[in-house]
């Protein structure tokens, strides 16, 4: 007479472990889906080719969400395999992030993967259809919503195809000439002092890098960069509040001509305004301003020279 209740007591821990595993992979996949969906249209989606943009999206921004959805499905259907798969993935991830601190690798890579594997190995989420629906449905829904929103936004970006020198009227009515595509407007990452050195050696037309400084071109100040930001061909009416170190706009700027190249990976420009001896302000295409180390050197951060 006590056998059914005993079996029920045994099943409850396995049921609980199984649903904890499902909840974990769903949460992690959803967080990566949220990040990937936003970042894909923030720093990605710059190729002219639609297929190249899709490939970049899948590999660089959707990959981790897809991996955790895959882990969830394997755990639900093949619980005896998932433990070994998760341990292998944890080790592979820790090897990929070789520059990370050893304790951080264990905390962020190996332990979570192994924990999920153990929970699926011993757990049994029931009903199975509900576990599958949550594991796949929620992250996919987040990806779709963020992709639709981001896709609509980038589809409205203005690209007039003119990447020469541009005279841009600031919101105070004063114009700055922004350098043409070339040494004064590169598509490569630059540190702060590299950018300043190039600006100082630019020829009058901004197309030739001279051997000696001629001091015709320079980096824009943070106030000038903010006041020049545009949206759909109109000035965004930006202003800089130094007391709170924050830019405000009547309309949010975007990655558009005449200031930005829609098909460039660069989404940050250096400004000439230093925060202190070790940092200077950068401006994002959407008008946000942040302090960055003057030694920072990565592909998405470059500059565009200006002159009066």
C-alpha positions, 0 to 999 in steps of 0.5 A: 500500500505504501509503494505508490507514495514512495515512488511519488516521493522519489519522482518529486525530487527528479521532477524538481531538478528537471524543472530547475534545469529547464528554468536555468537554460531558458533564463540564460538563453533568454538573456543572451537572446535579449543581448544578441537581439539588441547588439546585432542592430547596435554594433552589427548589421553594417554589411551591404550584403543581406546574407553577410549580415545574417551570418554575422547575426547568427555567429556573433550575436545569436550563437550563445542563445542557440547553444543554450536552447540546444542544451535544453533540448538535449537535456530533455530528450537525452538526459544521459548524454547531457552531463558529458556534453555540458562538461565538454562545453564548459571546458571548451568555453574556458579554453576559448576565454584563455585571458580570463582569471582562473577563478572566473573561468570556474565561476562563469563557465565550468560550474554553470555548465556542469550544474545544468548537466547534473540537473538534467542527468538526474532530473525529469521535467514533466510534461515534456511538451511544456519544457520544450515550449519554454526552452525554445519558445521564450528565447525565440520570441525575444529574438523575433521581437528584438529583431523586428524592432531593430530591423525596422530602425536600421531600415530607416537609416539615411545613406546618401552615398556621399563620403567626401568632406561634409560641412555640417551645421551645428545646433548653434549655427556654426559649421564644421567641415568633417573629413572625407573617407581616408586617413582622416576618416578611417574604417580601422580602430585607433587610440586617442593619440593615434587619432590626434597624430593623424589629424595634425598631419592631414593635408588641406583636403583631408586626403593625404597624410603628410610627414610633418604636422600642419595643424589644419585638422583636429578632433572635435570637442565633445560639445561640437560632436554632440551639437553636430549629431543628426537624424534623417538629415536634420540636426538632433539639437544636442547639448552637453551638460558638463555637471552631469557629464551627459548629452541630451537631444530633442531627437535621438541621432542614428548611424547615418550620413553625413557624419557616419558610414552606415556600412562601417563597423565603427560606431564610436568616435573619439572627441578631443575633450579629455576627462583626465590624464588617462581618459577622453570622451567618445561619442556613439552614433546614437549620441551617447557619450562615455569616458574611455581610456586614451589607450583603448584600441578596438575595431569599433572605435575610430575618429573623424577629423574636423576643421573650421 
